[in-house]
Amino acid sequence: MESALRLVFDDLFSFKPNRHTLGGTAYFLVCGSQNWLVDCPQWTSEHCQWIEAHGGLHAIFLTHRGAIGEVADFAKHFDCPVWIQEQEAYLVHDRSVRVETFGQDKEIAPDLQAIWTPGHSPGSSCLLWEAHGGVLFSGRHLLPNSQRQPAPLRISKTFHWPRQLASVEKLKSFTFAAICPGAATGMLRGQRYLEVAG
């Protein structure tokens, strides 16, 4: 099962792209004594067993509506809440799931800050983890381009392109050394994350 997850840092793993989230990449991070999922991997017994073997889950953070996938299965199995920006919370359809929301930027746990970055979708958000000089989980807000640089991507489903560009500017006020994108990880060409030029 170890091969199904990729080591990013000693306390951070990435899952294989998930067909239920249109090829999205989810992450498992150990933040102090808390284990978090960032976005939703595919619901499989192997993933479930791996997470159980690593201490279960404290919470799940979703970067955008397209990352919901099978989140209800994980949330109910591990009895943990799902964090999502308030404009997209209604899309977690299973009412037995505990949903935690935020409107503006918010510290949701020690060393974890939710940053609202609308544009890709109305509730598109990034998660900033203070470890390793700052790790930004960008969802589909910033993706690797062909030069392995982080960039916004305008597609037919983009909610509001000018807002997405404004959100890119907003991120310049935060400090991070690495970006873990929520899609297009094949563009990393063997790298585990996008390095941010300091």
BADRENTI-351377 format. One record per atom (N, C-alpha, C, CB): residue in three letters; z, x, y. Coordinates in steps of 0.05 Angstrom, whole numbers, plus 5000, padded with zeros to 4 digits. Glycine has a CB too. Layout:
BADRENTI-351377
alaZXY/...
This chain:
BADRENTI-351377
met500050164976/met500050005000/met500050175025/met502449815000/glu501150415024/glu501250595047/glu498450625059/glu502450865040/ser496350635042/ser493650675053/ser492650445069/ser491750735030/ala493950205066/ala493049975082/ala493949995111/ala494149725069/leu495950165116/leu496850205143/leu496450495150/leu499950135146/arg495950545176/arg495350815185/arg497650905204/arg492650825200/leu498651145199/leu500751255215/leu499551335243/leu501951505202/val500751225264/val499851295291/val501851495302/val499751045309/phe504451435302/phe506651615308/phe508651575285/phe508051555336/asp510751725284/asp512651705261/asp513951425261/asp514651915262/asp513951285283/asp515151015285/asp513150795292/asp517451025305/leu510650845287/leu508550655294/leu506250675274/leu507450715323/phe505450435264/phe503350425244/phe501250215253/phe504450345216/ser498750255246/ser496750055251/ser495749935225/ser494350175267/phe495049685226/phe493949545203/phe490849555205/phe494949245203/lys489649505182/lys486649485182/lys485849245198/lys485649465153/pro483449245210/pro482449015225/pro482648755208/pro479549065234/asn483248545222/asn483848285209/asn481548085215/asn486448165220/arg480347985193/arg478047795197/arg478947535209/arg476747745170/his481547465207/his482547215219/his482947235249/his485247145206/thr482747485260/thr482947515289/thr480447665299/thr485547685296/leu478247605286/leu475647725293/leu475648025295/leu474747615320/gly476848145274/gly476948435273/gly479148565289/gly474348545281/gly481048415297/gly483248525313/gly485048715297/gly484948305325/thr486148905311/thr488049105299/thr490849035308/thr487249395307/ala492649015289/ala495448965294/ala497049215289/ala496548725276/tyr499449225300/tyr501149465298/tyr503949385290/tyr501249615325/phe505349565275/phe508149535268/phe509549765281/phe508549545236/leu511549705298/leu512949915312/leu515949885308/leu512349905342/val517250115307/val520150125304/val521250205331/val521050325281/cys522550015345/cys523650055371/cys526650055369/cys522649845392/gly527950285368/gly530750295363/gly531450185335/gly532350145385/ser533049985335/ser533749855309/ser532049605304/ser536749775309/gln530049555321/gln528349315318/gln525549385309/gln528349165345/asn524549225290/asn521749245282/asn520149025295/asn521549235251/trp517949095306/trp516148905320/trp513348915308/trp516148955350/leu512048685307/leu509148675303/leu507848625330/leu508348445283/val505748775336/val504148725359/val501548615349/val503748985377/asp501048365355/asp498748205344/asp499148165314/asp496048355350/cys497248015303/cys497747915276/cys495848045255/cys497347615275/pro497048185236/pro495348285214/pro494648055195/pro496748515199/gln492948115175/gln492347915155/gln494847855138/gln489948005137/trp495247605132/trp497547515116/trp496847575087/trp498247215120/thr498047785076/thr497747855047/thr500447915036/thr495748085044/ser500647895009/ser503147974996/ser503748275000/ser503147904966/glu501648435001/glu501948725005/glu503148785032/glu499348875001/his502048655053/his503148695080/his505948605082/his501348555101/cys506548375070/cys509248255071/cys511148445057/cys509247975057/gln510448545033/gln512248725018/gln512648985034/gln511048784991/trp510549085047/trp510849335062/trp512749295085/trp508049425073/ile512449075100/ile514249015122/ile517148985112/ile513348765137/glu517548835090/glu520148805078/glu521349075071/glu520048625053/ala519849255059/ala520749515051/ala521549685075/ala518649655034/his520449625098/his521049775122/his523049625141/his518549825138/gly524449425130/gly526649305144/gly526049035157/gly527549485166/gly523848915151/gly523248645161/gly522248655190/gly525648475159/leu522448425204/leu521548395231/leu523648285249/leu519048225233/his523848385273/his525548275294/his524048065310/his526648495313/ala521448125316/ala519847945332/ala516848025330/ala520747955362/ile515147845340/ile512347895341/ile511447855370/ile510747695322/phe509748035380/phe508548005407/phe505547965404/phe509248255425/leu504547765417/leu501647705416/leu500447775443/leu501147415409/thr498347935443/thr497148025468/thr495147815480/thr495648285464/his494247635464/his492447425474/his491947215452/his489647545482/arg490746995459/arg490446775441/arg488746845416/arg489146545455/gly486947025418/gly485347105395/gly486847265374/gly483047255405/ala489247345381/ala490847505362/ala492847335346/ala492347715377/ile492747075349/ile494646895336/ile494346905305/ile494446615346/gly491946875296/gly491446895267/gly493446735250/gly491447185258/glu494646865231/glu496546745213/glu499446805221/glu496046835184/val499946815247/val502546885258/val504746705248/val502546885288/ala504146445243/ala506246265234/ala507346345207/ala505145975233/asp505646455190/asp506546545163/asp508446775166/asp504146625146/phe507846965183/phe509647195187/phe512247105200/phe508347405204/ala512046935221/ala514446845236/ala516346695218/ala513646675260/lys515246515201/lys517046355184/lys518146525161/lys515446115172/his516546695149/his517546865127/his519747055136/his515247025115/phe519447175160/phe521347365170/phe523347245189/phe519947595183/asp523146975193/asp525046835211/asp525346975238/asp527746795197/cys523147025251/cys523147165276/cys521547015297/cys522147455273/pro522147065323/pro520646925344/pro517947055349/pro522246925369/val516246905362/val513647005371/val513647005402/val511346825359/trp513047235414/trp512847255443/trp509847225450/trp514047525453/ile509347065470/ile506647025480/ile506746925509/ile505046815462/gln504746995525/gln504746915553/gln504646605554/gln502347045569/glu506146495573/glu506546205574/glu504046035574/glu508246135597/gln501846135585/gln499445975586/gln498045935559/gln497446105605/glu498846095540/glu497546075514/glu499445995492/glu496246335507/ala501945945499/ala503945875478/ala503245625463/ala506645835492/tyr501945435476/tyr501245185462/tyr499345225439/tyr499944985482/leu498045455437/leu496145515416/leu497545605390/leu494245735425/val500145655391/val501645695366/val502345415357/val504245885371/his500645305340/his500745025332/his503144945315/his498344945318/asp504145125299/asp506345055281/asp508945035297/asp506645265258/arg509944795300/arg512344745317/arg514944845305/arg512644455323/ser514844935279/ser517245055267/ser517545345275/ser517145025237/val515545455288/val515745735297/val517145745324/val512845855300/arg519145935326/arg520545975351/arg518746135370/arg523246125346/val517946015391/val516146145411/val517746215436/val513745965418/glu517546465443/glu518746565468/glu516546625488/glu520546825463/thr516846545513/thr514646585532/thr515646745556/thr513546315541/phe513646845571/phe514146975596/phe511846895615/phe514347285593/gly512446885641/gly510446815660/gly509347075673/gly511546635682/gln511047215686/gln510347465699/gln511347695680/gln511647495727/asp511147945690/asp512048175674/asp514948145668/asp511448435690/lys515748225643/lys518448185635/lys519248385614/lys518847895624/glu521748495617/glu522848665595/glu523748475573/glu525148845606/ile522548495550/ile523248315528/ile525148445508/ile520648225514/ala525548695510/ala527448845493/ala527849115506/ala526448865463/pro529949255498/pro530249525509/pro527749695502/pro532749665497/asp526549815523/asp524149985520/asp521549835515/asp524650175498/leu521649565517/leu519149405514/leu518749225537/leu519249245487/gln516449255551/gln515849085574/gln513248935570/gln515749245600/ala513348675572/ala510948505571/ala509648515599/ala511548215562/ile507048565600/ile505648575626/ile503348375625/ile504548875631/trp503448185642/trp501347975643/trp498848095656/trp502347725659/thr496648095641/thr494148215650/thr491848015645/thr493548475635/pro491847795661/pro489747585656/pro486947695661/pro490347345674/gly485047575648/gly482247645652/gly480847595626/gly482047935660/his481447755605/his480247705579/his480647415571/his481247905557/ser483147325574/ser483947045570/ser486046985591/ser485046995540/pro486646725595/pro488646665616/pro491346795612/pro489046365617/gly492146825587/gly494746935581/gly494647215569/gly496246765562/ser492447345572/ser492147625562/ser494347795573/ser489347745570/ser495647955556/ser497948115564/ser497848385549/ser500547965558/cys499148575560/cys499548835547/cys502548865542/cys498549065564/leu503249035522/leu505949105517/leu506349395521/leu506749025487/leu508249465538/leu508749755544/leu511349835530/leu509049795574/trp511050035513/trp513350145498/trp513950415510/trp512650175467/glu516450465517/glu517250705531/glu517150955515/glu519950665543/ala516850935489/ala516951175471/ala514351345475/ala517151085442/his514551595467/his512251775466/his510851805493/his510251675445/gly512351805514/gly511151825541/gly509951565551/gly509052035541/gly510351355536/gly509251085543/gly506851025525/gly508451075572/val507050815510/val504850715493/val504150435503/val505650715462/leu501650395511/leu500750125520/leu499149995498/leu499050155546/phe500149765488/phe498549605469/phe496849415486/phe500449445449/ser494249465486/ser492549335506/ser491149085496/ser490449525515/gly491449015470/gly490048785460/gly487048815464/gly491048525473/arg485748615475/arg482948635481/arg482448675511/arg481348395471/his484548725526/his484348775555/his482949035561/his487148775568/leu483649245547/leu482349505549/leu481549595521/leu484149725563/leu479049675517/leu478049755491/leu476750025494/leu476149555479/pro476550185472/pro475150435474/pro472150395478/pro475750615449/asn470950545496/asn468050535499/asn466750755483/asn467250565530/ser464150795485/ser462850995468/ser463651285474/ser459850975472/gln464951325497/gln465951595504/gln468951615497/gln465551655534/arg469951425482/arg472851415475/arg474651405499/arg473551655457/gln473751255519/gln475351215543/gln476150915544/gln473751295569/pro478550855554/pro479350575556/pro477750435578/pro482350545562/ala476750195572/ala475050045591/ala475249745586/ala472150145590/pro475149585607/pro474949295602/pro472149235592/pro475549135628/leu471949025576/leu469348945565/leu468748665572/leu469348985534/arg466548625586/arg465848355594/arg464048235572/arg464348345621/ile464948015560/ile463547875539/ile463147585547/ile464947905512/ser461647435531/ser461247155538/ser463746985538/ser459247025518/lys465847075523/lys468346925522/lys470347015543/lys469546955495/thr469647215560/thr471447315580/thr472247075599/thr470247545597/phe474747035602/phe475746815618/phe475146855648/phe478746785615/his475747085659/his475347125688/his475147425693/his477747005705/trp472647515697/trp472047795700/trp473447925725/trp469147845702/pro473347805748/pro474747925771/pro477747955766/pro474247765796/arg478947765753/arg481847785747/arg482348005727/arg482947515736/gln480448045708/gln480848255689/gln480748525703/gln478748245666/leu478848555721/leu478648805736/leu481148855753/leu476148805754/ala482248635765/ala484748665780/ala487048745762/ala485348395795/ser487048645738/ser489148715719/ser488949005711/ser489048535694/val486549115709/val486149395703/val487449565725/val483149475700/glu486949485750/glu488149625773/glu491149605772/glu487049505800/lys492249375765/lys495149335763/lys496349535744/lys495749045754/leu495049595722/leu496249775702/leu496550055712/leu494449775677/lys495150125734/lys495350395745/lys498150455756/lys493350435767/ser499750245761/ser502450275771/ser504450325749/ser503250035787/phe503550325724/phe505350375701/phe504750655689/phe504950155679/thr506750765676/thr506451035664/thr506151015634/thr508851215672/phe504051115623/phe503651125594/phe501751355587/phe502650855583/ala502151475564/ala500551705555/ala498551625534/ala502351915545/ala498951385521/ala497251305499/ala496651005501/ala498551375472/ile494250935493/ile493550645491/ile492750585462/ile491150585511/cys493950385452/cys493250275425/cys491750015429/cys495850235407/pro489150025426/pro487549785431/pro487749585408/pro484549855435/gly487249335414/gly487449125394/gly484849055381/gly488548875407/ala482749215386/ala480149175373/ala478449425378/ala478748915384/ala476149435366/ala474249655369/ala475449925362/ala473249665398/thr477349925343/thr478650185336/thr476650375322/thr481050125318/gly474450275312/gly472450445300/gly471250635321/gly470150285288/met471350555347/met470350725368/met472250965373/met470050565394/leu474550965362/leu476451185365/leu475451435349/leu479251115356/arg473751385330/arg472451595314/arg474551795302/arg470451755330/gly476451685288/gly478451845275/gly480951895291/gly477252115269/gln480951845317/gln483351865332/gln485251635326/gln482751875363/arg487851665330/arg489751455324/arg490151275348/arg492351575315/tyr489551365372/tyr489951215397/tyr488351345419/tyr493051215405/leu488151215441/leu486751325465/leu488751485481/leu485451095482/glu488051735486/glu489751895503/glu489051835532/glu489352205497/val491151825549/val490851765577/val490952025592/val492951555587/ala488852085607/ala488852335623/ala491052315644/ala486152375636/gly492652525646/gly494852525665/gly494052665689/gly497352655654/
